[in-house]
Amino acid sequence: MAKAILEYDLTDSDDRLDHMRAVKSLDLALSLWQFVYNTRKGIEHELEFKDMTNYELLDRVYDEMRDILDRHNINIDELIN
């Protein structure tokens, strides 16, 4: 069986950031999956019953993305900065 061991020096800020990215990778993948496969269907269904302007639709998409990230405890600032 092949094994891989990742080692991080959590006292080093760059390693700490890399560690956080590794730890949150599944949550981020699940967030992206939710957005790609479910959000479009939901928003399309919502559009059938609502007359939305382009800006309202754009806000709705961004709100949904933020909600999905929040549900998966993804804080983009923790993964980038």
ZIWO-V562464 format. One line per field, one symbol per residue. psi: psi as a letter, one per 40 degrees, with the letter a starting at -180 (. if undefined). A space follows every 10 residues. Layout:
BEGIN
psi=???
END
This chain:
BEGIN
psi=hiihhhhige ehdddddddd dddedddddd dddddddddd ddddddddei hiiddddddd dddddddddd defhhddded .
END
